[in-house]
Amino acid sequence: MRTAMEGVLPNEVAWNPDKTDPARSVNAIPLMRSAIAEVGRELAVRPTAPSRAAYLEMPRLLADLSPDALGGTRKFGKRLHALQFLDF
């Protein structure tokens, strides 16, 4: 597709590796960031760890879920996979 668009689209558009659609994600990304940080806060104060927590580096995951770590990121995939794995 990129090769087919050569000469039709500018190279910076055709070869842009970022697939995020700004029109759709401008509102969703801050909400995702906020929701993931909230899940991290809830995980941190749980009296017992989720059943699968032993399979993950929980201190590292909790650090990755902090608002500071989420800062300006738009990529949540690995964090979401870890949270889905925890099944809490």
N, C-alpha and C positions, 0 to 999 in steps of 0.2 A: 504494500500500500504506500509506504514512504517513497519507494522508487517511482511508483506510478504518479505520485504527486510532485515529483521534481519538475520545476518550471511552472507549476500551477500555484503552489504555495511557496512562501519564503522558506528557506532551509531551516531557520530557527523555529518555524511552526511545524513543518513536516517531520523534523528529526528531534523534536522536543520529547524527552523521556518521561516527563510528568504528564500523567493521564488524568489528573484531577480537573474536573470541569469547574472553573471558578464561579460561574453563574449559579451552579447548584451547591457548591461546597462552602461558599462564603459564610453562610449561616450555620451549616452543619458542623464544620470543623471546631469552632469554639464550643459548641454543645457537646461534641464527642470528648474533647479535651476535659471539659468540666465533669462529665459523667464518669470518665475513667479515673480521674483524680478522686472523685467521691467514692468509687468502689475501692480504691487503694486505701482511703481513710477508714472505710468500714472493715476492710481486711485487717488493717493494723490494730484495730481495737477489739477484734473478735476474741472471746475467751478461749476458743479452741480453733485450731487451724483446720481448713478444709481437708477432707480425707486424702486427697491426692497431693497435698502440700509437700510431702516428703520427697516427691519426685522433681520438685523445682527448687531453685535457689531463692527461697522466699525473701530474704533480706534484699537481694538484688532486684527481684520483681517489685517489692514495695517501694524501693528507691526509684525504679523506672516508672511507677505510677504516681509519683509525687508531682504536684503542680510545677515545681522547678524543672524536673526532668521532662515534663510534657511541654514546657515553655512554648516554643514556636513550631513544634513538630506538627506535621500533617500526616504522619505515617503511624498508624496505630495497629497494624496487622499482627505483629509478633506479640504485642501486649494483649490484644484481644484473643489470640490463640491460647495464650497462657491462662487467661481468665476462663475461657471455655473449658479448658482441660481441668481446671480446679473443681468444677461442678458444685459450686456452693450456692 
